[in-house]
Amino acid sequence: MFIRNTTPASCFGLGGCDENAGTAALGWCLDQVLALRQEILKSLGCDPEAELVVASQVFAEDRGFTDLELTSGTALHAIFEAKLGWRVPTTGQLERYLPRLLRSQAQTKVIVSVSAADSAWARRHLPYELAGVPVTHLSWSDLRGMAQRAQESTRSPVDRVWLSQLINHLQEYSMTSNVFDSRAYVVSLNRSRIQSSNPLTWIDVVVKKGKYFHPIGGSDRSGWPVIPPSYIGFRYLSEFRSVHFIERVDVTDHIQEIDPRWPNTNSPHFVYTLGPAMAPAKPMPLGAIHPSMRNWVALDLLLSGKATDYKDAIDRMRERIRQHGG
């Protein structure tokens, strides 16, 4: 079954894989499954047996909507703000929820950031508190782990079904791409030096050092991925040259701390450790393409020799997507 050119990993995927779909799936299972409620309440420092009211898309004073809101009488009031990829909410986004939390009579008030980012990285980019309200962070992987523990602890077959669906759905939100994805994200490299004072070139980073880096994507990040691909391909010196499996992903704001010959950055970047190069079966000239374009292209079109040039591979990929309703 294809929806928007993808096959949903679970019933929750019928609604897509954006922030709203993720928190709605979590909210549904929290409402249905006691074991998951207990896991969430424990993570927030509350009595795991407390009654919990779950609400999604609650209208807020600023005419916006909360992603997820959990209340438990005078015990707990938690508001979740979720993001795709590695980003975390801005302080301004979180401050929108302060009026309702400050009015709340709950003993425990908390704002919860949710994204693919791990806790250590998120902690460096989030405030510890806002007007006395603590700010904490849970990754999508953390939530998936809670669902897995809940599935192990419950004896209800119905609960196990719901949790299985949630676990599969939340896998779509983690930082790790599907290792069985048969596409590569293809970028261009040039022969210029990264720093004028050092001979290391952009091509050298890949060919000699087995590394690659780029900004973490988002609404203002020029279309870079928000989740690392499984495979990455490189074009340089007028040809498509190689595909590499990404063996490791690191995240840093300052890539110059990994290698001082790299650019000075002060924003989130993925740094990839690359597997061995896989070259196309025959030389693949680029054809008439924009020199800096980036594309998702099927591995077979890049490596088998079927495509006459890189432009042909792009065109064949577009036709495949069109045939499947993309």
N, C-alpha and C positions, 0 to 999 in steps of 0.2 A: 504494500500500500504506500503510495507516494502522496505526500502533502507538502506543497511548496518545494518540490523536487527532492525531498528527503523522506526517509522512512522513519516514522516515530519509534523511539525506543520503548515507549510505554503508552498506556492510555492517556496519561497526562500530556504527552507530546502532541496530542490532537489539537491542543490550544497553542502550540508553538513552544519555543524555548527562550523566551525573553524573561525579564525580571518578574513580570506579572504572572507568567505561567509557572515559574519556579516557586514563588511564594504562595500562589494559589494551591499548588499541589501539596506543598508542605502544610498549609493551613487545613486542607481537607483531611490529610492523614492525622494531623494533631487532633482534629475534632472526632475522628473515628477510632483512633488506636490509643488505648491507655498507656501502653508501654512506651510509645514515642513521646506522649505528653510528659511522662516521668523523666525521660532522658533530657528533654528541653528544660523542664523545671529545675532539675539538678544542675544543669549547665549555667543557669541564671542564679543559682544560690538560693533556690526556694524549696519549700516542702514538696517533694515529688508526688504526694497524695492530694495536693490542693486542687480544688475545682478550677477549671480553666475555661475562659470564654475566648474564642478565636474569631477574629474578624479580618477580612481582607478588603482592600480598596475603600477604606473609611475616609469620608470627606473631612478635610482639615480646614482650619481657619484661613489659610492662605489660598483657598480654593483649589488645593491639590488633594491627593489621595495617598494615604499610607499604604505601603506594600503589604504589611502584616502587623496586626495589633493583638497583643495577648494581655488579658486582664484576669485577675483572680481576687475579687473583692477588694479588701484593703491590704492584701498581701503583695500583689504584683501589678505593675503596669509597664509593659515593654512594647516598644515600637521598633519594627525592623525596616531598614532601608537597604534595598538590594541593588546590586550592580552586576552586569555581565563582565566577564574577563577579570583582569587583575586590578581594575580601578576600585577605589573606595569612595564613598560619598564625600562631598566637600563639607566644610564646616557650615557654610551657608545653608546647604540642604538639610543638615541635621538640626540646625537652629529653628527650622520651621516647626518642629514638633515640640519645642519647649513649652509653649503656652498650655497645651493640654496636659503635659506631664507635670508642670508646676501646679496646676489646679488639682491634680489627682491626689487622693487621700491614701494611696498605696504606700506601704512601708518600703518596698523595693521598686524604684523607678530606674529604667535603663533604656538607652538607645542602642540598638544592635545593628552594626554594619554587617552586610553579607556580600561577599564577592569571592572570586577564585583565589584571591591573595591569601598567603599564609599569615598567621597571627603576628609573627615577628616583623614582617614587612608592613603590614597594616598598622601595627602599633606606632611605627615611626611616622605615619601619615595621618593619623587620627588624633583628635584631642582626647585627653584622658577623661575630661568631664566638661559639661556645658552648664553653667549656672547651677552647679552642684549635682547635676544628673550625670551618672557615669556613662561613658561610651565604651562599648566592648565590640569585639569582632568575632564572627564565625565564618569560616570558609564554606563554600558549597560542599567541599570534601568532609569538613567537620560534620555538617548536617547529614551527609550520606553515611558517615560512620555511626552517628546516633541511630539512624534508621536500621543499619545492619545489627547494632546491638539490641535494638528493640525487637527485631525479627528473631534473633537468637533466644530472647527471653520469653516471648509470648507463646502460648499454646493454642491460640485461636487461629484456625486455618484461614478465616476471613481476614484477620489482621495481617497474616503472613502474605496474603495476596496483595493487599494494599501496599504493604511495605516493600514487597518485591517490585511493584510498579514504581514506587517513589525512588527506590535505589537506582533502578535503571534510568529514570528520568534525570536524577541529579547528576549522574555520570556525564550528561551532556553539558553540565555547567562547570566542571572541574577544569583545571589548567591544562590537563593532558588531553591531547587529541586522540581520536580512535586510531590505534596503531594499525588497524586493518583498512584505513582509508587509502584508496588507491590513487590519490592525487598528490601532486607536489605543488608547493607555492614557489613560483619562479620569479627571481629578481635579477637585476642587472648589476654588474660590477664594472669599475673602470680602472685603468692602469695608473691613475694619478697617485701621488703620495698622500697619505693621510695627514702628515705633518711635513712641512717643507724642510725641516731640519733633520728628518729621518727617512731612509730609503724605503720603509715599509709601505706597500701599496694596499689598496682595497682588495685587489686580487690575491695578494700574499696572505691576507688574513684567512682566506678560505683555503687556498692551495697549499700554503706552507705551514699554517698554524692550525688548520682544521677547526676554525671558529667562524661564527657569524653573529652579528648583533643588529637589532633594530628597535625603534621605539615600540612600546606596547600600545596597541591600537585603542581607539575610542572615537568619540564624536569629533574631536579636534586633532586627530593623529594621522591625517592623510591616508586613511585606508589601510594602515598596517593591521595585522591580525591581533585580535584581543585574546586569542588562545593559540599557543604555538602549534604549527603544523607538525605532522609526523615526518613528512619529507619536504626537503627544500631543494630547489634547482637553481642553477646559475648560468647566466648568459654573460659572455665577455669576449672581447676581440672578435666581434662580428659573428659569433656562433653561439648556439646553445651548447654548453660544455658538459654538465654533469648534474646528477641527482644524488643527494645524501640523506640517509636516515638520520634524524636528530636523536642522538644518544642521551643527551642531557640538556636540561634547560635551567639556567640560573637567572635570577632577577636582581637588578641593581639600579640605583639612580645614577651611579657614578662609574661608568665603564672604564674610565682611566685608572681606577683602582685595581682593575684586573690586569690591564696592560697599559703602562704610561704612554705608549705610542699611539693609543687609540684616542678619539676625540674626547674633549671635556664635556660631560653631560651633567645635567641636574634634573633629570626626569626619568620615569620608569622605563627600563629597557630589558628586553629578553637577550640573553647571551647563550648561544647554542654551541654545544660540542658536537661536531659532525662525525658521522660514520664514514667508511670508505666511499670514494667516488664511484658512481655507476655512470659510465659514458654511453651515449647513444650508439646504436649498432653501426651507424655510418655518420659522417660529418653532417651537422644540421645548421646550415646558414639561417640567418634570422628572417630574411624576407622583409617586406615593407611593413614595419611596425614602429611604434613610437619608442625611442631608445630607452626610456625610463619606466615603461609600463610594467606592472606586476600582474601575474595571472595564476589561476588555479588550473592545472593541466593534468590529465590522466597519465599515469606512469607509462602505460603501453604506448601512448602517442609520442612520448618523449624519447623512449629507449628502443622501441622495436624496429625503427627504420621505416615504418609505414608512412609517416608524414614526410613530405618532400622538403619542408623547411619549418621553422618555428611558427611562422604565420599560418601555415597549413595545419599545424597541430592545434593552434588556438581555434581556428575555424572549425575543425573537426570536433573539438571539445564543445563549442557553442551548439553545434548541430546535435550532439548527444543530449545536451541539456534540453534543447528545444523538443526533441522527440519524446523526452520523459516529462514534458509539461512544465519545464522550468521557465 
